[in-house]
Amino acid sequence: MTEIDKQIQDLKERLQYIQDIFGNRENANVSLLGSKLNDFVQALPSLGPSQIKRQLGSLSDLFTFLENKLEKELTPMDRVRIVRHPQRICLKDILENVYDNYTEIGGQGEYSIDPSMIIARAYITRNVGKKIYKQPVMVIGQEKGHGQEFRNGGSVKPWGNAKALEYMKVAVTENIPIHTYIFTPGSYPVEDYPGAAQQIARNIYAMAGINVPVVAVISEGGSGGAEAIGLADTRIMLSHGYYSVISPEGAAAIEGRAKSGGRISPELVESCARQLRITAQDNLKMGYIDRILQEPALGARPEHFDFFKKLRQEVILATDEIILSVRGIKLFRAIALRKLNNPNIYVRWGLSQKSGERLLWRRYQKYRSLSQWAYRDSTPAWQKYKRAVSETSWSVYSFLRYEFFGRHQRAITHLAEDVQGEVHALFGRAMHKASRLLRKLPGVKNEKEEVCQLTTLSTWEEGMSWDEHCRYISPQANQDRTLPCPNTVKFNCLDLWAPDLFGDFAGVCSHCGHHFPMEYEWYLFNVFDPRSISEFSPRLESLNPLDFEGLEHKLDQAKKQTGHKSGCMTFEADIKGIRVVVAMLLARFRGGSVGAAEGEKFSRAVEQARRKHMPFLAYVHGTAGIRIQEGTNGLIQMPRCTLSVRRYLEAGGLYLVLYDTNSYAGPVASFLGCSPYQFAIRSANIGFAGPGVIRETTGLDIPPDYHNAFMALSRGHIQGIWDRREIRNNLHHALRTMGGEFLYYR
Amino acid sequence: MIDIMALLNEIKKAPYREITVSAPHTGRIEFAVKDTGIKVDGATGTWSERPGTLLARLIREGNAKPLHAPEKGEVVHFFDIEDGQFVQAGTPLLNIRHFLTKQEVIDIILKKALHLFKAPEKGRYYFVSEIDIKIKSQGLRSVNIRDGDEALILSRMKRETIIHYEGPDGIIYTTYFNSNESVEMGGPLFGVCPEDQVNNIKTVIDKIQSGWEEQE
């Protein structure tokens, strides 16, 4: 092939790329490029060498010029096509060009537990003054592999995420920073152990406590898959990437079904991509990424070596900044870094124990302060003030009670116990002998045990008395009809009369134990002690932060229907005298989906439990996942709430999760799934994606009971299944057994 | 001894099975399918999770219970019941004519022609080594078996028991178990047919495989 052929081939490829990106859209510039190239190729035989060279040069200039022009016309959906293009840079390119050397660990090409997740131990060499420093780093990311089939498009299986987690822990042991590269359209939604949702939850939970700097670079940030390695101190986003709660096609499928039920039109997908605000600019404006790294026109491809250089500088700078922000001696270097943007400053990438703790605290604060604008708190000012005062006084009280007195008191108690034990050991035998001697004396009579039992009065055992509950009548019980049990064919269950079933049987088939869905109010009346519930932050309100078409109306409807301002109800209540903080996701409010308001309420509830040293119960009446219409405002609740949960658990809290009806996606894959104690009510379905989504994305046929609580139990995702009629007792029992003596570990 | 050709001819005369759908319990009936000649589907999906065509609703105490078609076929007859009438449990409602598939015809014939040896208890089954070697070297249908012969080894919870064959003498025509899967009690293990019938059965089955036309 001659040099000219090569150049023509190159131009053809550039044209093909542009055509791929712009999809089916008619564009005058693209057709102009096509016709110019075509004319040139046809006229080629008649041209002399100097003419060819000149024309090729001008054609190449035209390409560059129009590429820059087209760059400004990119729609969000075009950006989606860019990141999914086989020519898009991938992690292997980055490892080759950004790091000075690397060793891939945990798999080679196809031969890996999950080829879509790559982990490498790499280093960056830095020349500072006359010295050369090699700075090691753990690189973790999804690999799309320029369209290699076995990479699965960067859709990571649960065991791939588990592998990532394993090496994050290695990085902590070695005290080296982690660079994560997010190139995933979403996680592969299978439930096989360790389970898509549960593993992502475990990853997020672990990342919330990783005390080494984490820098994330986002190219294609699709939902849970992105969060599995995305909880970072600095998030850099590539300018042509997207970061979204769901793929635009997925969002369109959900929106489209609600409207017509037919095939999804490309216009709808386009409009969803626009409304979800998935681009780098949008995410920067909303605050979910820290900065944008500008790519060449129409997106970075492997031949853009300048881009890799910029990326290298950017990740080094980000890591340096994180380190310096938590380290003691930093003043001049921090200024030099920020103001002069000078990469030739050496910062050692290891952290001391104390700096690590500061890093974690900074990470917590960073995520805690996100998405504050995406909900409304219409609590009156005086109540907010009252809340602040009460929170402060509780913090002071907790500190005094548990940290200050608690520690001394415990020391004294332990000492007293030891002394008592010693005394008993010393005098026990002597006392025993003395009492035997005493009994032998003529005046003292020995009362036999049986006589004692027969002549003394018996008393009720403690805890046996039955509280008289205020009764709650389910509206379902007010209909004069019978209902068939779905298990009739299997167990010959009789039809059940609605007033019996929903009034007296707690919605449970009296023959086979099938659970019919019950309203959340039933639980309020039947699980907690009567009149013990006190709700807090009820005026935190769900909004439509992205002005998503139609959401406003749907939210208004949900608010009117349920009387709640958001899909999460938070309250304190007693269970047989034990005070607990409860966050409850309501299935009736937009399917129990979690947005900014719900996330905030959940976090506040966790904080309240932490402040007051109370056990925390997440009762999931149902959740359909993250509210997609809120876009990344919803998605960010996954790491946000998990950070709060982690802080609570590390302070010694007891966190129980109880699933009812259907619980899917984001919340299960983060702040619910990270609980060590998850239980389900018999009727529950738990999973990452519903059967329809699994069928669409994986092509697997899913058995009807795939998400059933019993299947979840046998996969090890939950720790037990409870009967609805026994929840109160079981919860009390769980609190007593898992909560220990003080219902709080430390 | 049965005449297999006669059996096949008999099936050919009426290549269908008529299924009577009757009321599972008392109630007021509301038909969803109202005319004869309508094609209906049975339950579909890998786990039969999608129910068949809705035939009628049976309403009792305000509870409308759907009645679905149990098999694919055609509605051929309605019994004399009016829409909205109150029916007793077990009242026949309509007939569905289900045309037999190739497999169903073969199953009917084999069931009549073979003696099925059933699993005496739940467990995994293997042939005793003598039979196993013969099957492996000369193929199935080369093994002659007599009443009282040692035929199988039952393995359950590491306990291995030898099972003796009981039934008429003949040749092992087909097996229904896998050595790595557990068989429920009463499940068929293998089918035996008299030696002189083997060729007969083979021809008939080949004939069905090549020539049976499945009707919609």
Interface residues (C-beta under 8 A of the other chain):
Chain A: Q479 D480 R481 T482 L483 P484 D495 W497 D701 P703 P704
Chain B: T46 W47 E49 R60 E61 G62 N63 K65
